[in-house]
Amino acid sequence: MVERRRFTGNEDVALKEIVNGRDKRRINWAAVVAKLEELGYPKRTPKSVRNRHLRQKQYQSSVFRMTGPNMCRKCGLPQRGHVCLMEDAVAEPEDPPVASSQRDVSGKE
């Protein structure tokens, strides 16, 4: 069994170059895996390489078409895996209200 590892950015670039240099109608994924191994990347299964390629291709085509409720309302980027760095327009109160459990416990009210 092949150990599961994340794809690196360099590996994604190499995968894209290998696939772009082949016939688009029928890609031999075992040959793509062999070429990646020749370049020194970790051993992967043909299914994992194919799925990675298809997911990257799907992401590239869908990011630019996304609109509506799945977009950040502050910065406009897709919300999936997004942490907005824009500052809130509403300022927080300086002194938050004190809860009843935090009042003076000495018996004085």
C-alpha positions in Angstrom: 0.0 0.0 0.0 1.2 3.5 -0.9 1.7 6.0 1.9 -0.8 8.9 1.7 0.9 12.3 1.3 -0.3 15.7 0.3 0.5 17.0 -3.1 3.1 19.8 -3.1 2.9 22.9 -5.3 5.9 21.8 -7.3 4.3 18.4 -7.9 1.1 20.1 -9.1 3.1 22.1 -11.6 4.9 19.0 -12.8 1.6 17.1 -13.1 0.1 19.9 -15.1 3.0 20.1 -17.5 3.1 16.3 -18.0 -0.7 16.2 -18.8 -0.6 19.2 -21.1 2.1 17.5 -23.1 0.0 14.4 -23.8 -3.1 13.6 -25.9 -6.1 15.1 -24.1 -8.6 12.4 -25.3 -6.9 9.5 -23.6 -4.4 9.9 -20.9 -2.4 6.9 -19.6 -2.3 7.7 -15.9 0.2 4.9 -15.2 2.6 6.6 -17.6 2.0 10.0 -15.9 2.8 8.4 -12.5 6.0 6.9 -13.9 7.1 10.3 -15.2 6.4 11.9 -11.8 8.5 9.2 -10.2 11.3 9.9 -12.7 11.2 13.5 -11.6 11.8 12.5 -8.0 8.3 12.9 -6.6 6.8 10.3 -4.2 5.1 7.1 -5.6 1.4 7.6 -6.1 -1.4 5.5 -7.5 -2.8 6.3 -11.0 -6.2 6.9 -9.4 -4.8 9.5 -7.0 -3.0 11.4 -9.7 -6.0 11.4 -12.0 -8.3 12.5 -9.2 -5.9 15.3 -8.2 -5.7 16.5 -11.8 -9.5 16.5 -12.3 -10.1 18.3 -9.0 -7.6 21.0 -9.8 -9.2 21.4 -13.3 -12.7 21.6 -11.7 -11.5 24.1 -9.1 -9.9 26.3 -11.8 -13.1 26.4 -13.9 -15.5 26.9 -10.9 -13.7 29.6 -8.9 -14.2 32.3 -11.5 -17.9 31.5 -11.9 -18.9 31.5 -8.2 -21.4 34.1 -7.2 -24.1 34.5 -4.6 -24.4 33.1 -1.1 -21.1 31.2 -1.3 -19.0 34.3 -1.5 -17.6 36.3 1.4 -19.8 39.4 1.9 -16.8 41.5 3.0 -14.0 40.7 0.5 -15.9 38.8 -2.3 -13.7 35.7 -2.3 -15.2 32.2 -2.2 -16.1 31.1 1.4 -14.9 27.5 1.0 -11.8 27.3 3.2 -11.7 31.1 3.6 -10.8 33.2 6.5 -11.6 36.9 5.8 -8.9 39.4 6.7 -11.1 42.4 6.3 -11.7 44.4 9.4 -15.3 44.6 10.8 -17.0 47.9 10.3 -18.8 47.5 13.6 -16.7 48.3 16.7 -17.0 46.1 19.7 -18.0 47.6 23.0 -15.2 48.7 25.3 -16.6 47.2 28.5 -18.6 44.0 28.0 -21.6 43.6 30.4 -20.8 41.7 33.6 -22.6 38.5 34.1 -24.5 37.9 37.3 -22.2 35.0 38.3 -19.2 37.4 38.2 -20.6 39.9 40.7 -18.9 40.5 44.1 -19.2 37.2 46.1 -18.5 39.0 49.5 -22.2 39.3 50.1 -22.4 43.0 49.3 -24.8 43.9 46.5 
